[in-house]
């Protein structure tokens, strides 16, 4: 009890210090008093959540990424349909569901929010969200960089309501904004008409997404209240969308500013006091070294960080049939403590970001990714550079399509094997896996959606008819059935071994450039799994010359994925067919360690 009281006291100090840093002594202390009132308002409803010294995750955790209206069923609202489907098809396979923004919105498939506190009535209600939370851990989006111009806040701003006058960022036309880093090739400012005349307002992502002004402490207090409201509705993960752009300072890049990190530290301190089991996850589609800065000192910012370099690196690896770059990068992945981990993913509602691999891949290698995507029917989105040029920002293509083999006469099973090898690589790495719905269920892209929406990202955002999907999932000859079944097999293998604990260790093994090999070990070192992935279209032989590293007592190993027993001779080794995967384990030595 004393330790818990001390931790809360330290977090109270952190909150006060962050507010004074952001707003100065007088305004900071006033904001601190308001936050104390907020904590008092929520303490009763959230007090059952006990404090945790370590991150509340295990190898059983995997998160499905999905839209609230991903599945269409005429007789039910989409969130109800989604909950029923997940309960039927995903219980025991994934532990959590990231429901992409389910709030009322005017564009960007939910990311132009009009009201942070409401559920889009076309999707369902808070009751439907809470019902899904009875079976799965919930991840909510905190889309707190911006709001829709149709939101009540911005409409009040346009009426020049004094309360909302400073909720948004108005910039004079003659101000130099050339240093501002832009994620997209769109205008930074958008003109709006008010009773006193036209105003140029900051819109980082689109004219339908108006940035909030965090220089105003009232905005920050509203957002903290919103985050605590999400927790009260069952959120166990809070995804901080586009958080790197949160704080604006004219004359700077307006990305990764110290004030943004202080805001995240403030969120973390608030949650550690009142809801310590809730985890923050930062979404920052930037180069890897910048991305992992959002771990902070590993105790004061996000517990999970999106591993944005992974999707383009795995794509590059599979297309080249060479794991050398991926292996080198993975060998350098380190967690700063046992209180944080990576959120690993390959596909999402967005495209495959290219900025995260700048400095890892050469410009020519990135250009080859672009060329290969266009050849496979995908699209490319660009960003503006400070010198007036444009650079490819993300690949807009379904991940299955991105891995299609261009030569004619390809066998369907080889395409599926190639795709599943990529997914197994993601699932083998240290961290928590995030699995996009369309990957889990073997979708292709939806170019017709791009024509309908005019947005490149729509290519990977198709909504599915429930009856049709179920029919395909019960057809053993269909691609959806095959991919879903293989995914289920791999996920069950993952959950049965503590070697895949998000806080365990990983060691990249050298078995040739065509093999991505990873030795996973549980946090106590007792359980081990050797993960072998053939990334090429040729058979490969692996000799286990590193067997002295393994905590195994015999040469008879078990492939966790298939359950098959293998008699391994280190001299003759093991043959992997094109794109074949093995997750191998053996009877563990008992070295006096405490078992998991």
C-alpha positions as CSV (number, residue, x, y, z in Angstrom):
1,X,0.0,0.0,0.0
2,X,2.8,2.4,0.9
3,X,4.5,1.6,-2.5
4,X,1.3,2.3,-4.4
5,X,0.8,5.5,-2.5
6,X,4.4,6.6,-3.3
7,X,3.9,5.8,-7.0
8,X,0.7,7.9,-7.1
9,X,2.5,10.7,-5.4
10,X,5.3,10.7,-8.0
11,X,2.8,10.7,-10.8
12,X,1.0,13.6,-9.3
13,X,4.3,15.5,-9.3
14,X,4.8,14.5,-12.9
15,X,1.4,15.9,-13.9
16,X,2.2,19.2,-12.2
17,X,5.7,19.4,-13.7
18,X,4.4,18.7,-17.2
19,X,1.7,21.3,-17.0
20,X,4.1,24.0,-15.7
21,X,6.6,23.0,-18.5
22,X,3.8,23.4,-21.1
23,X,2.0,26.5,-19.8
24,X,4.1,28.3,-17.2
25,X,3.6,28.5,-13.5
26,X,0.3,30.3,-13.2
27,X,-1.6,28.6,-16.1
28,X,0.1,25.3,-15.2
29,X,-1.1,25.3,-11.6
30,X,-4.7,26.2,-12.7
31,X,-4.7,23.3,-15.2
32,X,-3.3,21.0,-12.4
33,X,-6.3,21.9,-10.2
34,X,-8.7,21.0,-13.0
35,X,-7.0,17.7,-13.6
36,X,-7.3,16.9,-9.9
37,X,-11.0,17.4,-10.2
38,X,-11.1,15.1,-13.2
39,X,-9.3,12.4,-11.3
40,X,-11.8,12.8,-8.5
41,X,-14.7,12.4,-10.9
42,X,-13.4,9.2,-12.4
43,X,-11.7,7.6,-9.3
44,X,-14.9,5.9,-8.2
45,X,-15.7,4.2,-11.5
46,X,-12.1,3.2,-12.2
47,X,-10.8,2.4,-8.7
48,X,-11.1,-1.4,-9.2
49,X,-8.1,-1.4,-11.5
50,X,-5.0,-2.4,-9.5
51,X,-1.5,-1.0,-10.1
52,X,0.9,-3.1,-12.1
53,X,4.7,-3.1,-11.9
54,X,5.0,-4.7,-15.3
55,X,3.2,-4.5,-18.6
56,X,0.0,-6.4,-18.6
57,X,0.7,-8.6,-21.6
58,X,1.5,-12.2,-22.5
59,X,2.1,-14.5,-25.5
60,X,-1.7,-14.9,-25.7
61,X,-2.1,-11.3,-26.8
62,X,-2.7,-10.6,-30.4
63,X,-4.9,-7.7,-31.6
64,X,-7.3,-7.8,-34.6
65,X,-7.5,-4.4,-36.4
66,X,-10.9,-3.8,-37.9
67,X,-13.5,-1.2,-38.8
68,X,-16.7,-1.2,-36.9
69,X,-18.6,-1.7,-40.1
70,X,-16.2,-4.3,-41.6
71,X,-19.0,-6.8,-41.9
72,X,-22.4,-6.0,-43.4
73,X,-25.5,-8.0,-42.3
74,X,-28.9,-6.6,-43.3
75,X,-30.7,-7.5,-40.1
76,X,-28.1,-6.1,-37.6
77,X,-26.1,-3.0,-36.9
78,X,-22.5,-3.5,-37.9
79,X,-20.9,-3.5,-34.4
80,X,-23.4,-6.2,-33.3
81,X,-22.4,-8.2,-36.4
82,X,-18.7,-7.7,-35.7
83,X,-19.0,-8.8,-32.1
84,X,-20.9,-12.0,-33.1
85,X,-18.4,-12.8,-35.8
86,X,-15.4,-12.3,-33.6
87,X,-16.9,-14.4,-30.9
88,X,-17.5,-17.2,-33.3
89,X,-14.3,-17.1,-35.4
90,X,-11.6,-15.5,-33.2
91,X,-12.1,-16.6,-29.6
92,X,-8.8,-18.2,-28.5
93,X,-6.9,-16.8,-31.5
94,X,-6.8,-13.1,-30.7
95,X,-7.1,-11.5,-27.3
96,X,-8.1,-8.0,-28.4
97,X,-9.9,-6.0,-31.0
98,X,-8.8,-2.6,-32.2
99,X,-12.0,-1.1,-33.5
100,X,-11.0,1.8,-35.8
101,X,-12.7,5.1,-35.1
102,X,-16.3,4.3,-34.5
103,X,-17.3,7.9,-33.7
104,X,-19.5,10.2,-35.9
105,X,-17.2,11.4,-38.7
106,X,-17.3,13.3,-42.0
107,X,-14.5,11.6,-43.9
108,X,-11.4,9.5,-43.9
109,X,-13.3,6.4,-42.8
110,X,-13.8,7.7,-39.3
111,X,-10.7,9.8,-38.7
112,X,-12.5,13.2,-39.1
113,X,-14.4,13.0,-35.9
114,X,-17.3,15.3,-35.1
115,X,-17.9,14.0,-31.5
116,X,-15.3,12.1,-29.5
117,X,-17.9,10.9,-27.0
118,X,-20.5,9.3,-29.3
119,X,-20.7,6.1,-31.3
120,X,-21.8,6.6,-34.9
121,X,-25.4,5.5,-34.8
122,X,-25.0,3.8,-38.2
123,X,-22.6,1.4,-36.5
124,X,-24.3,0.8,-33.2
125,X,-24.0,2.0,-29.6
126,X,-21.7,2.1,-26.6
127,X,-23.6,-1.0,-25.4
128,X,-22.3,-2.9,-28.5
129,X,-18.7,-1.7,-27.8
130,X,-19.0,-2.9,-24.2
131,X,-20.4,-6.2,-25.3
132,X,-17.4,-6.9,-27.5
133,X,-15.2,-5.9,-24.5
134,X,-16.6,-8.8,-22.5
135,X,-14.8,-11.2,-24.8
136,X,-11.8,-9.2,-26.1
137,X,-9.5,-6.5,-24.8
138,X,-10.4,-3.3,-26.5
139,X,-8.2,-0.7,-28.3
140,X,-9.8,2.7,-28.9
141,X,-8.4,5.5,-31.2
142,X,-7.7,8.8,-29.5
143,X,-7.9,10.9,-32.7
144,X,-6.7,13.9,-30.8
145,X,-4.6,15.8,-33.3
146,X,-7.7,17.1,-35.1
147,X,-11.4,17.2,-35.4
148,X,-13.9,17.6,-38.3
149,X,-14.9,21.1,-39.3
150,X,-18.5,19.9,-38.7
151,X,-17.7,19.2,-35.0
152,X,-19.5,21.3,-32.4
153,X,-16.1,22.7,-31.3
154,X,-15.2,24.0,-34.7
155,X,-18.7,25.3,-35.5
156,X,-18.5,27.3,-32.3
157,X,-15.1,28.6,-33.4
158,X,-16.6,29.7,-36.7
159,X,-19.3,31.6,-34.8
160,X,-16.5,33.2,-32.8
161,X,-17.8,31.8,-29.5
162,X,-15.3,33.1,-26.9
163,X,-15.0,29.7,-25.3
164,X,-13.7,28.1,-28.5
165,X,-11.7,31.0,-30.0
166,X,-8.4,29.4,-29.1
167,X,-9.3,25.8,-29.7
168,X,-7.8,26.0,-33.2
169,X,-4.7,27.5,-34.8
170,X,-5.1,30.6,-37.0
171,X,-2.1,31.6,-39.0
172,X,-1.4,34.8,-40.9
173,X,-0.8,34.3,-44.6
174,X,2.6,35.9,-44.5
175,X,4.0,33.5,-41.8
176,X,6.9,31.3,-43.0
177,X,5.8,27.6,-42.5
178,X,8.5,26.2,-44.8
179,X,10.1,24.1,-42.0
180,X,6.9,22.3,-41.1
181,X,7.1,18.5,-41.9
182,X,4.2,17.4,-43.9
183,X,2.9,13.8,-44.0
184,X,0.9,14.3,-47.2
185,X,1.1,16.4,-50.4
186,X,-1.8,18.7,-49.4
187,X,-2.1,22.4,-48.3
188,X,-1.2,23.0,-44.7
189,X,-3.7,25.8,-44.2
190,X,-7.4,25.9,-45.1
191,X,-9.5,29.1,-45.4
192,X,-12.8,29.4,-43.4
193,X,-15.2,32.3,-43.2
194,X,-16.1,33.8,-39.8
195,X,-18.2,36.8,-38.9
196,X,-15.0,38.9,-38.7
197,X,-13.7,37.6,-42.1
198,X,-11.7,34.8,-43.6
199,X,-9.2,32.9,-41.4
200,X,-6.5,30.5,-42.4
201,X,-6.6,27.5,-40.1
202,X,-4.0,24.8,-39.6
203,X,-5.0,21.4,-41.2
204,X,-2.1,19.0,-41.2
205,X,-3.9,16.0,-42.8
206,X,-6.7,17.4,-44.9
207,X,-9.1,20.3,-45.2
208,X,-11.7,18.1,-43.4
209,X,-9.4,17.6,-40.4
210,X,-8.7,20.8,-38.4
211,X,-5.9,20.7,-35.9
212,X,-6.5,21.3,-32.2
213,X,-4.5,24.0,-30.4
214,X,-2.7,22.5,-27.4
215,X,-1.3,25.9,-26.5
216,X,-4.7,26.3,-24.9
217,X,-4.8,24.2,-21.7
218,X,-8.6,23.9,-22.0
219,X,-8.0,21.7,-25.1
220,X,-5.7,19.4,-23.2
221,X,-8.2,19.1,-20.3
222,X,-10.9,18.2,-22.8
223,X,-8.8,15.5,-24.3
224,X,-7.7,14.0,-20.9
225,X,-11.4,13.9,-19.9
226,X,-12.1,12.1,-23.2
227,X,-9.4,9.5,-22.7
228,X,-10.7,8.8,-19.2
229,X,-14.2,8.4,-20.6
230,X,-12.8,5.8,-23.1
231,X,-11.3,3.9,-20.2
232,X,-14.7,4.0,-18.4
233,X,-16.2,2.4,-21.5
234,X,-13.7,-0.5,-21.4
235,X,-10.7,0.6,-23.4
236,X,-7.5,-1.2,-22.3
237,X,-5.4,0.2,-25.1
238,X,-5.4,3.9,-26.1
239,X,-4.0,4.4,-29.6
240,X,-2.6,7.9,-29.9
241,X,-3.3,8.6,-33.6
242,X,-0.8,10.8,-35.5
243,X,0.6,11.9,-32.1
244,X,3.9,13.1,-33.5
245,X,2.3,16.2,-35.0
246,X,0.3,17.2,-31.9
247,X,2.2,20.4,-30.8
248,X,2.8,23.3,-33.1
249,X,5.6,25.9,-32.8
250,X,6.0,28.2,-35.8
251,X,9.6,28.2,-36.9
252,X,10.1,24.5,-36.2
253,X,9.3,21.2,-38.0
254,X,6.2,20.8,-35.8
255,X,7.0,17.1,-35.4
256,X,8.4,15.2,-32.4
257,X,8.5,18.4,-30.4
258,X,9.5,18.2,-26.7
259,X,6.0,19.5,-25.8
260,X,4.4,16.6,-27.6
261,X,6.5,14.2,-25.5
262,X,5.5,16.0,-22.4
263,X,1.8,15.7,-23.3
264,X,2.2,11.9,-23.7
265,X,4.1,11.8,-20.3
266,X,1.1,13.7,-18.8
267,X,-1.4,11.1,-20.3
268,X,0.8,8.3,-18.9
269,X,1.0,9.8,-15.4
270,X,-2.8,10.3,-15.3
271,X,-3.5,6.7,-16.4
272,X,-0.9,5.3,-14.0
273,X,-2.8,6.9,-11.2
274,X,-6.3,6.0,-12.0
275,X,-6.2,3.2,-14.6
276,X,-2.7,1.6,-14.5
277,X,-3.6,-1.5,-16.5
278,X,-4.5,0.7,-19.5
279,X,-1.7,0.9,-22.1
280,X,-0.7,3.8,-24.4
281,X,0.3,2.9,-27.9
282,X,1.8,5.6,-30.2
283,X,1.2,5.7,-34.0
284,X,4.1,7.6,-35.6
285,X,4.8,6.7,-39.2
286,X,8.4,8.0,-39.1
287,X,12.0,6.6,-39.3
288,X,12.6,3.9,-36.8
289,X,14.9,5.8,-34.4
290,X,12.4,8.6,-34.2
291,X,9.5,6.2,-33.7
292,X,11.0,4.4,-30.7
293,X,11.6,7.8,-29.0
294,X,8.0,7.5,-27.9
295,X,9.0,4.8,-25.4
296,X,10.4,7.8,-23.5
297,X,12.6,6.5,-20.7
298,X,10.5,3.3,-20.8
299,X,8.5,4.3,-17.7
300,X,7.0,7.6,-18.7
301,X,5.6,7.5,-22.2
302,X,4.0,4.7,-24.4
303,X,4.1,1.1,-23.3
304,X,3.7,0.0,-26.9
305,X,5.1,1.6,-30.1
306,X,4.0,0.7,-33.6
307,X,6.9,-1.1,-35.4
308,X,6.5,0.9,-38.6
309,X,9.7,-0.3,-40.2
310,X,8.5,-3.9,-40.3
311,X,5.9,-3.8,-43.1
312,X,8.2,-2.4,-45.8
313,X,11.1,-4.5,-44.6
314,X,9.2,-7.7,-44.8
315,X,7.8,-6.8,-48.2
316,X,11.3,-6.0,-49.4
317,X,12.6,-9.3,-48.0
318,X,9.9,-11.5,-49.6
319,X,10.1,-9.8,-53.0
320,X,13.9,-10.2,-53.0
321,X,14.0,-13.7,-51.5
322,X,16.8,-12.3,-49.3
323,X,16.5,-11.8,-45.5
324,X,19.9,-10.1,-45.0
325,X,18.6,-6.6,-44.4
326,X,15.7,-7.8,-42.3
327,X,18.0,-9.9,-40.2
328,X,20.5,-7.1,-39.6
329,X,17.7,-4.8,-38.6
330,X,16.0,-7.3,-36.3
331,X,19.3,-8.1,-34.6
332,X,19.5,-4.4,-33.5
333,X,15.9,-4.3,-32.1
334,X,16.2,-3.9,-28.3
335,X,13.5,-3.0,-25.7
336,X,14.7,-0.4,-23.2
337,X,13.1,-2.3,-20.3
338,X,10.6,-5.0,-19.3
339,X,7.8,-2.4,-19.2
340,X,7.5,-1.7,-22.9
341,X,7.2,-3.7,-26.1
342,X,6.7,-3.3,-29.9
343,X,3.3,-3.5,-31.6
344,X,4.2,-5.5,-34.7
345,X,2.0,-5.4,-37.8
346,X,2.3,-5.8,-41.6
347,X,-1.0,-4.4,-42.9
348,X,-3.5,-1.9,-41.6
349,X,-6.2,0.5,-42.8
350,X,-3.4,2.8,-43.9
351,X,-0.8,2.0,-46.6
352,X,2.7,0.6,-46.2
353,X,4.8,3.5,-44.9
354,X,8.1,4.2,-46.6
355,X,9.6,6.8,-44.2
356,X,10.3,4.3,-41.5
357,X,12.9,2.5,-43.7
358,X,14.8,5.5,-44.9
359,X,18.3,5.0,-43.7
360,X,17.7,1.2,-43.6
361,X,17.0,0.7,-47.3
362,X,18.7,2.8,-49.9
363,X,16.8,5.2,-52.1
364,X,17.1,2.8,-55.0
365,X,15.7,-0.1,-52.9
366,X,12.8,2.1,-51.8
367,X,12.2,3.0,-55.5
368,X,12.1,-0.7,-56.3
369,X,9.4,-1.2,-53.7
370,X,7.4,1.6,-55.4
371,X,7.9,0.2,-58.9
372,X,6.9,-3.3,-57.7
373,X,3.8,-1.9,-56.1
374,X,2.7,-0.1,-59.3
375,X,3.4,-3.3,-61.4
376,X,1.0,-5.2,-59.1
377,X,-1.9,-2.8,-59.5
378,X,-1.2,-0.8,-56.3
379,X,-0.9,3.0,-55.8
380,X,1.6,5.3,-54.2
381,X,0.9,8.4,-52.1
382,X,3.4,11.2,-51.9
383,X,4.5,13.9,-49.4
384,X,5.8,17.4,-49.9
385,X,9.4,18.1,-49.0
386,X,10.7,21.4,-47.7
387,X,12.6,22.0,-50.9
388,X,9.4,21.9,-53.0
389,X,9.9,18.3,-54.3
390,X,7.8,15.3,-53.5
391,X,8.7,11.9,-52.2
392,X,6.8,8.6,-52.0
393,X,5.3,8.4,-48.6
394,X,3.3,5.1,-48.6
395,X,2.4,2.2,-50.8
396,X,-1.4,1.8,-51.1
397,X,-1.9,-1.9,-51.8
398,X,-3.4,-4.9,-50.1
399,X,-0.5,-6.9,-48.5
400,X,-1.5,-10.2,-50.2
401,X,-1.5,-8.4,-53.5
402,X,1.8,-6.7,-52.7
403,X,3.4,-10.2,-52.4
404,X,2.0,-11.5,-55.7
405,X,4.4,-13.2,-58.0
406,X,4.4,-11.6,-61.4
407,X,5.5,-14.5,-63.5
408,X,2.7,-16.4,-65.2
409,X,1.5,-19.8,-64.2
410,X,1.8,-19.2,-60.5
411,X,0.2,-21.8,-58.3
412,X,-2.3,-20.5,-55.7
413,X,-0.7,-22.6,-52.9
414,X,2.7,-20.9,-53.5
415,X,1.2,-17.5,-53.3
416,X,-0.5,-18.4,-50.0
417,X,2.7,-19.9,-48.7
418,X,4.6,-16.8,-49.5
419,X,2.0,-14.6,-47.8
420,X,1.8,-16.8,-44.7
421,X,5.6,-16.8,-44.4
422,X,5.5,-13.0,-44.2
423,X,2.8,-13.2,-41.5
424,X,4.7,-15.8,-39.5
425,X,7.8,-13.5,-39.5
426,X,5.7,-10.8,-38.0
427,X,4.2,-13.2,-35.4
428,X,7.6,-14.5,-34.4
429,X,9.1,-11.2,-33.5
430,X,9.2,-9.9,-29.9
431,X,6.2,-7.7,-29.3
432,X,2.4,-7.8,-29.6
433,X,1.1,-8.7,-33.1
434,X,-1.6,-6.6,-34.7
435,X,-3.5,-8.4,-37.5
436,X,-5.6,-6.4,-40.1
437,X,-8.9,-8.1,-40.8
438,X,-8.2,-8.4,-44.5
439,X,-4.9,-10.2,-43.9
440,X,-6.5,-12.6,-41.4
441,X,-9.2,-13.5,-43.9
442,X,-7.2,-13.5,-47.2
443,X,-8.6,-10.5,-49.0
444,X,-7.3,-8.9,-52.2
445,X,-7.4,-5.2,-52.9
446,X,-10.4,-3.2,-53.8
447,X,-9.5,-0.8,-56.7
448,X,-13.2,0.0,-57.2
449,X,-13.2,1.6,-53.8
450,X,-10.5,4.1,-54.9
451,X,-12.7,5.1,-57.8
452,X,-15.7,5.6,-55.5
453,X,-13.8,7.6,-52.8
454,X,-11.0,9.3,-54.7
455,X,-8.7,8.1,-51.9
456,X,-5.7,5.8,-52.5
457,X,-6.0,4.1,-49.1
458,X,-9.5,2.9,-49.9
459,X,-7.9,0.1,-51.9
460,X,-7.4,-1.8,-48.6
461,X,-10.6,-0.8,-46.8
462,X,-13.4,-2.9,-48.5
463,X,-16.3,-3.8,-46.3
464,X,-17.5,-7.4,-46.6
465,X,-20.9,-9.1,-46.9
466,X,-21.2,-11.4,-43.9
467,X,-23.0,-14.2,-45.7
468,X,-20.5,-14.2,-48.6
469,X,-17.6,-14.2,-46.2
470,X,-19.0,-17.1,-44.1
471,X,-19.6,-19.1,-47.2
472,X,-16.0,-18.7,-48.3
473,X,-14.7,-19.6,-44.9
474,X,-16.6,-22.9,-45.0
475,X,-15.3,-23.7,-48.5
476,X,-12.1,-25.7,-48.0
477,X,-11.0,-24.8,-51.5
478,X,-11.2,-21.0,-51.1
479,X,-8.3,-18.8,-50.4
480,X,-10.1,-17.2,-47.4
481,X,-10.5,-20.7,-45.8
482,X,-6.8,-21.6,-46.4
483,X,-5.4,-18.4,-45.0
484,X,-7.7,-18.2,-42.0
485,X,-7.0,-21.8,-41.2
486,X,-3.2,-21.3,-41.4
487,X,-3.4,-18.1,-39.4
488,X,-5.4,-19.9,-36.7
489,X,-2.8,-22.7,-36.7
490,X,0.1,-20.3,-36.2
491,X,-1.7,-18.2,-33.6
492,X,-2.5,-21.3,-31.5
493,X,1.2,-22.3,-31.7
494,X,2.2,-18.9,-30.5
495,X,-0.1,-18.9,-27.5
496,X,1.1,-22.3,-26.2
497,X,4.7,-21.2,-25.6
498,X,6.0,-18.5,-23.2
499,X,9.0,-18.1,-25.6
500,X,6.7,-15.7,-27.5
501,X,6.0,-13.5,-24.4
502,X,6.2,-9.8,-25.5
503,X,8.9,-9.3,-22.9
504,X,11.0,-12.3,-23.9
505,X,14.2,-12.1,-25.9
506,X,15.1,-12.8,-29.5
507,X,18.3,-13.8,-31.1
508,X,18.7,-13.6,-34.9
509,X,20.5,-16.7,-36.2
510,X,22.6,-17.0,-39.3
511,X,21.3,-19.8,-41.6
512,X,21.9,-18.1,-44.9
513,X,20.4,-15.1,-46.6
514,X,17.2,-17.0,-47.7
515,X,16.3,-17.9,-44.2
516,X,15.0,-15.5,-41.6
517,X,15.8,-17.3,-38.4
518,X,14.9,-16.2,-34.9
519,X,15.5,-17.9,-31.5
520,X,12.8,-16.8,-29.2
521,X,13.2,-17.3,-25.4
522,X,10.8,-16.7,-22.6
523,X,11.5,-13.9,-20.0
524,X,13.1,-16.5,-17.6
525,X,15.0,-18.2,-20.4
526,X,13.4,-21.6,-19.8
527,X,11.3,-22.0,-22.9
528,X,12.8,-21.6,-26.4
529,X,11.5,-21.8,-30.0
530,X,13.6,-21.6,-33.1
531,X,11.6,-19.9,-35.8
532,X,12.7,-20.6,-39.4
533,X,11.2,-18.9,-42.4
534,X,12.3,-19.6,-46.0
535,X,11.8,-16.2,-47.8
536,X,12.7,-17.6,-51.2
537,X,11.1,-19.7,-53.9
538,X,13.9,-22.3,-53.7
539,X,14.4,-25.2,-51.2
540,X,16.9,-24.4,-48.5
541,X,18.9,-26.6,-46.1
542,X,19.5,-25.5,-42.5
543,X,22.1,-27.2,-40.4
544,X,21.7,-26.4,-36.7
545,X,25.3,-25.6,-36.0
546,X,24.2,-23.3,-33.2
547,X,22.6,-26.2,-31.2
548,X,24.8,-25.4,-28.2
549,X,22.7,-22.3,-27.7
550,X,19.5,-24.2,-27.4
551,X,18.0,-25.3,-24.1
552,X,17.0,-28.7,-25.4
553,X,18.0,-32.2,-24.2
554,X,17.5,-34.2,-27.4
555,X,17.6,-34.0,-31.1
556,X,13.9,-34.8,-31.5
557,X,12.1,-31.5,-32.0
558,X,8.5,-30.6,-32.4
559,X,7.2,-28.1,-35.0
560,X,4.7,-26.1,-32.9
561,X,2.7,-25.1,-35.9
562,X,1.9,-28.6,-37.2
563,X,2.6,-30.6,-34.1
564,X,4.9,-32.9,-36.2
565,X,7.9,-34.4,-34.5
566,X,11.2,-34.1,-36.3
567,X,14.4,-36.1,-35.8
568,X,17.1,-33.5,-36.5
569,X,20.7,-34.4,-37.4
570,X,22.8,-31.3,-37.1
571,X,25.1,-32.5,-39.9
572,X,22.4,-33.2,-42.5
573,X,20.2,-30.4,-41.2
574,X,16.6,-29.6,-42.2
575,X,15.1,-28.9,-45.6
576,X,12.7,-26.1,-46.0
577,X,10.6,-26.0,-49.1
578,X,9.9,-22.6,-50.8
579,X,8.3,-20.3,-48.3
580,X,8.0,-23.0,-45.7
581,X,8.1,-22.2,-42.0
582,X,9.1,-24.2,-38.9
583,X,8.7,-23.1,-35.3
584,X,10.8,-25.7,-33.5
585,X,11.1,-26.6,-29.9
586,X,12.4,-29.5,-27.9
587,X,12.2,-30.9,-24.4
588,X,13.7,-28.3,-22.2
589,X,16.7,-28.8,-19.9
590,X,15.9,-28.3,-16.2
591,X,18.6,-25.9,-15.1
592,X,17.0,-25.1,-11.8
593,X,15.0,-22.2,-13.4
594,X,11.5,-21.4,-12.3
595,X,9.2,-22.7,-15.0
596,X,6.7,-20.3,-16.7
